[in-house]
Structures are given as structure tokens and as C-alpha cells.
Amino acid sequence: MMSGLKQLSSLDESVAITRTPHSVILTQDGGRVAERPLPADYNTDEWADVGMDMLRNAQHLSPTLFSYNQDELLEAVFGGLVKELDRYSRYETPEEAGISRASREGFGGIGIQIDRVDGKFIVRKSLPDHPAIDAGLRRNDRITHVDGQSIQRLSLNDVIKTLHGRIGAMVKITFVRPGLSQPFNRTIICNRIIPPPFM
């Protein structure tokens, strides 16, 4: 917990949280602002209470820390806490954890890899034996709409999210093939996708 709380100084150098043999102390510019009795080493409930109390005090004390939202502050604290465990441990945000879990367990999707090229969303690969290739999507096809909505103004990550869905959900794709003037419309049923390592 102390390793995590010390990370607040990386966000605002005027704030420091230190430990003495008997207490945990919050200072700003060297002046003591708050002090709490030091919990027993293995009393996780008390350490959690002291940690949250110090975090709240530091956030109200510092306009810089106050400008961060709660998730950003917790990310800094948990990042520092996990970093001290061993060289293999690291903190993942909920979004990162979801991506890691999906890479291991799979996710609902249609089975394509896309890139954004000159503002256009291009299919780079359709995975064999997955819904997109069965529906006829090929390399270099350009996706223009998902579920009837233009994707032109979306980011690549947002487009990828629209192509993911629960297994069994239907996604309507509109795409254009190089050399052909008429767009294609396909309704594709999401299946479990486990990305191969090279994706």
C-alpha cells in the first residue's frame, strides 16, 4: 500500500505520503497535513482504510490530484502497489484486463482483422472458418457501415468494438469491394473468436 500511495508524488511532487514506525503521514511541501496510526502489517482491511483515507485527503488537498478522476488515481496507486511484488506483475486497467482475457478465452465477433488506411476501414484478413469469411468478406474489402450507421467518423478502436458482440448476436455489415461499384450488405452472426498469436 505504501508503494502505491507513494505514486501520488509522481502526479504532484508537492504531495508525499510516508511511513514512520507508528504512523502514515501525508505532507504537502514538507508540512504535515494528515496522520493515521500505522496498521499491523497483515491487517488488509485497516491498510485499505488508511490507503483510501490518505488518497481522499491528498486529492482534496492538491488541485493537481483533484483534476484526475478516481480511476486515474487508483490506476497510479495500484500500478505502484503491483510493481513492488515481482518483475512479472503489472496492473491492468479494466479495459486492458478485458483485452487480455479475450486473447486467452475468446470474444464474440465476426473474425476479421481491420486497419484504417487514409480514413477508410480495410479488411486485412478474414480468419478461416469464422463468420466473416463465410459471409464473403475478403482481404481489401472496405467496410462503410455497421448496423446501418456510417463508421467514417469513428476511430479504429470504436469500429472494432462495434464488430464485437455477444455470441449469437447479429451484425449487419456494408462493404465495398475494389473494382465493383455496388456495395454488399451482409448480416453476420457473431461467434466465439480466439485470435491466433499473429493477430
C-alpha positions in Angstrom: 0.0 0.0 0.0 2.8 2.4 0.8 4.4 1.7 -2.6 1.1 2.5 -4.2 0.5 5.7 -2.2 4.0 7.0 -3.0 3.0 7.1 -6.7 0.8 10.1 -5.9 4.1 12.1 -5.7 4.7 11.3 -9.4 1.4 13.1 -10.2 2.1 16.1 -7.8 5.6 16.5 -6.4 4.3 18.7 -3.6 2.4 15.8 -2.0 4.2 12.9 -0.2 2.9 10.0 1.9 5.5 8.4 4.2 5.6 5.8 6.9 7.2 6.0 10.4 7.3 3.2 12.9 4.0 4.3 14.3 2.0 6.2 11.6 1.3 7.0 8.0 1.8 10.7 7.3 0.6 12.9 4.4 2.6 16.1 3.8 2.4 18.9 1.3 5.6 20.9 0.6 7.1 19.3 3.7 4.3 20.4 6.0 2.3 17.7 7.8 -1.3 17.6 6.8 -2.7 14.3 8.0 -1.6 11.4 10.1 -3.1 8.0 10.7 -1.9 5.2 13.1 0.2 2.5 11.3 -1.9 -0.6 10.8 -0.5 -4.0 11.6 1.5 -5.4 8.6 -1.1 -8.1 7.6 -4.3 -6.3 8.5 -5.5 -5.7 4.9 -8.8 -4.1 6.0 -7.1 -1.4 8.0 -4.5 -0.8 5.3 -7.2 -0.4 2.7 -9.0 2.1 5.0 -5.8 4.1 5.6 -5.0 4.0 1.9 -8.4 5.3 0.8 -8.3 7.9 3.6 -4.9 9.2 2.5 -5.9 9.1 -1.1 -9.1 11.2 -0.4 -7.1 13.7 1.7 -4.4 14.1 -0.9 -7.0 14.6 -3.6 -8.8 17.3 -1.7 -5.5 18.9 -0.7 -4.0 19.1 -4.1 -5.7 20.9 -7.1 -3.5 18.8 -9.4 -4.6 15.5 -7.9 -8.2 16.8 -7.8 -8.0 17.2 -11.6 -7.6 13.5 -12.0 -10.6 11.2 -11.9 -10.9 8.4 -9.4 -9.9 5.7 -12.0 -6.8 7.6 -12.9 -5.7 7.9 -9.3 -6.4 4.3 -8.5 -4.5 3.2 -11.6 -1.4 5.1 -10.3 -1.8 3.6 -6.8 -2.4 0.0 -8.0 0.4 0.4 -10.5 2.8 1.3 -7.8 1.5 -1.4 -5.5 1.8 -4.2 -8.0 5.2 -3.0 -9.3 6.8 -3.9 -6.0 5.6 -7.5 -6.0 8.0 -9.0 -8.6 9.2 -8.3 -12.1 6.4 -10.3 -13.7 3.5 -8.5 -12.0 1.8 -5.4 -13.5 -1.5 -3.7 -13.0 -4.0 -3.7 -15.9 -6.9 -1.3 -16.2 -10.4 -3.0 -16.6 -10.2 -2.4 -20.3 -6.7 -3.9 -20.6 -7.8 -6.9 -18.4 -10.7 -7.4 -20.8 -8.5 -7.5 -23.8 -6.1 -9.9 -22.1 -8.9 -12.2 -21.1 -10.3 -12.1 -24.7 -7.0 -13.0 -26.1 -7.0 -16.1 -23.9 -10.6 -17.1 -23.8 -12.0 -15.5 -27.0 -14.8 -13.0 -27.5 -17.9 -12.6 -29.6 -17.1 -11.3 -33.1 -17.1 -11.9 -36.8 -13.5 -12.9 -37.3 -11.7 -10.2 -39.2 -8.6 -8.0 -38.8 -9.1 -4.4 -40.0 -6.9 -1.4 -40.4 -7.6 2.3 -41.0 -6.0 3.5 -44.2 -6.5 7.1 -45.4 -9.6 7.3 -43.3 -11.1 4.1 -44.7 -11.6 0.8 -42.8 -10.0 -2.0 -44.8 -10.2 -5.7 -44.1 -6.7 -7.1 -43.8 -7.6 -10.6 -43.0 -10.7 -12.8 -42.7 -10.0 -15.7 -40.3 -10.6 -19.2 -41.8 -13.7 -21.0 -40.6 -15.2 -17.9 -39.0 -18.4 -15.9 -39.8 -16.9 -13.1 -41.8 -15.2 -15.3 -44.4 -18.4 -17.5 -44.6 -20.3 -14.3 -45.4 -17.9 -13.4 -48.2 -15.7 -10.7 -46.7 -12.3 -10.7 -48.3 -9.0 -9.0 -47.9 -9.0 -5.3 -49.1 -12.8 -5.0 -48.8 -13.7 -1.6 -47.3 -16.3 -1.6 -44.6 -18.5 1.6 -44.7 -21.4 0.9 -42.4 -22.2 -1.3 -39.3 -25.8 -1.9 -38.4 -26.8 0.8 -40.9 -24.7 3.5 -39.4 -21.7 5.1 -41.2 -18.4 4.4 -39.5 -16.5 7.1 -41.3 -16.0 9.4 -38.3 -15.2 6.6 -35.8 -11.8 5.6 -34.5 -10.3 2.2 -35.3 -10.9 1.1 -31.7 -14.5 2.2 -31.9 -15.1 0.3 -35.1 -13.5 -2.8 -33.7 -15.9 -2.6 -30.7 -18.9 -2.3 -33.0 -17.8 -5.5 -34.7 -17.7 -7.4 -31.4 -20.9 -8.6 -29.8 -22.2 -11.4 -27.7 -22.1 -14.8 -29.3 -25.2 -15.3 -31.4 -25.8 -11.5 -31.9 -26.3 -10.3 -35.5 -24.2 -7.6 -37.0 -25.1 -6.0 -40.4 -22.1 -5.0 -42.4 -22.0 -2.9 -45.6 -18.8 -3.1 -47.5 -17.3 -2.1 -50.9 -15.1 -4.4 -53.0 -12.3 -2.9 -55.1 -13.3 -2.8 -58.8 -17.0 -3.1 -58.1 -19.4 -0.2 -57.9 -22.3 -1.7 -55.9 -21.8 -2.2 -52.1 -22.6 -5.5 -50.4 -24.8 -5.9 -47.4 -24.3 -9.0 -45.2 -25.9 -9.9 -41.8 -23.3 -11.9 -39.9 -23.9 -13.9 -36.7 -21.2 -13.3 -34.1 -19.3 -16.4 -32.9 -16.5 -17.1 -30.4 -13.3 -15.7 -31.8 -10.0 -16.7 -30.3 -7.3 -14.6 -32.1 -4.3 -16.5 -33.3 -0.9 -15.3 -31.9 0.0 -13.4 -35.1 -3.1 -11.2 -34.9 
